[in-house]
Amino acid sequence: MKRGKIWGISGLFSAISICIFSSCSQPKALVFKEVKGVKLEEVGQDSSTLWMDVVYANPNKFDMQFKKVDCHILVENDTAGHYVQDTMVNIPALQDFEYATKVRLSMKPIYNNALRSFFSKSIHLKVVGKVKVGRHGVYINMPIDFTKEQKINF
């Protein structure tokens, strides 16, 4: 009888473990959509500070949160800034969401590419780094590697 109880308890534990681990799938990476609502806060010769709304899409069938972002911003493949934010943001399932952010950018890559950007009416924007995402208190680092030809209006 004791042997049956042991097998019953370990079998139940195994079944519960399989259910838990099979239901927890690796989240898909967030999809970068666009940058909008760019507002200059401070303009300087060497650097400028701006606020912008970054739009992402969550391709996952479940809500998530991200709590730390650490990335490099490249304009025309030149590093323009480094961005770190440690704020909890709720991400709805299967929806786009906006994330307001304040960024300090070096003006050198912008000056270097101003003429090209003026005539093409766009800039090549790239964000590379990592974001800590998760749910229910379990978080993992996911890579960020977004590239977009961002339209600009003069």
Residue pairs with C-beta under 8 A, 6 or more apart in sequence:
27 60
27 62
27 64
27 133
27 134
27 140
27 142
28 59
28 60
29 59
29 142
29 143
29 144
30 56
30 57
30 58
30 59
30 66
30 91
30 131
30 133
30 142
30 144
31 56
31 57
31 58
31 59
32 54
32 55
32 56
32 127
32 144
32 146
32 148
33 55
33 56
33 57
33 96
34 54
34 55
34 148
34 150
35 52
35 53
35 54
35 55
35 125
35 148
35 150
36 52
36 53
36 55
36 98
37 51
37 52
37 53
37 100
38 50
38 51
38 52
39 50
39 51
39 52
40 48
40 49
40 50
41 49
41 50
41 51
41 102
42 48
42 49
44 107
45 107
46 106
46 107
46 108
47 104
47 105
47 106
47 107
48 104
48 105
48 107
49 102
49 103
49 104
49 105
50 102
50 103
50 105
51 100
51 101
51 102
51 103
52 100
52 101
52 103
53 98
53 99
53 100
53 101
54 98
54 99
54 100
54 101
55 96
55 97
55 98
55 99
56 91
56 96
56 97
56 98
56 99
57 95
57 96
57 97
58 64
58 91
58 92
58 93
58 94
58 95
58 96
58 97
59 94
60 93
60 94
61 93
61 94
62 93
62 135
63 90
63 91
63 92
63 93
63 135
64 91
64 93
64 133
64 134
64 135
65 88
65 89
65 90
65 91
65 133
65 134
65 135
65 139
66 88
66 89
66 91
66 131
66 132
66 133
67 86
67 87
67 88
67 89
67 132
67 133
67 134
67 139
68 84
68 85
68 86
68 131
68 132
69 83
69 84
69 85
69 129
69 130
69 131
69 132
69 144
70 83
70 84
70 129
70 130
70 131
71 82
71 83
71 84
71 127
71 128
71 129
71 130
71 131
71 144
72 79
72 81
72 82
72 83
72 127
72 128
72 129
73 79
73 80
73 81
73 82
73 83
73 103
73 105
73 125
73 126
73 127
74 80
74 109
74 125
74 126
74 127
74 128
75 105
75 109
75 110
75 113
75 123
75 124
75 125
75 126
76 109
76 112
76 113
76 116
76 117
76 123
76 124
77 124
77 126
78 108
78 109
78 112
78 113
79 106
79 109
80 105
80 106
80 108
80 109
80 110
81 103
81 104
81 105
81 106
83 101
83 103
83 129
85 101
89 97
89 99
91 97
91 133
110 117
113 123
117 123
117 152
118 154
121 151
121 152
121 153
121 154
122 149
122 150
122 151
122 152
123 149
123 150
123 152
124 147
124 148
124 149
124 150
125 147
125 148
125 149
125 150
126 145
126 146
126 147
126 148
127 144
127 145
127 146
128 144
128 145
128 146
129 143
129 144
130 141
130 142
130 143
130 144
131 141
131 142
131 144
132 139
132 140
132 141
132 142
133 139
133 140
133 142
134 140
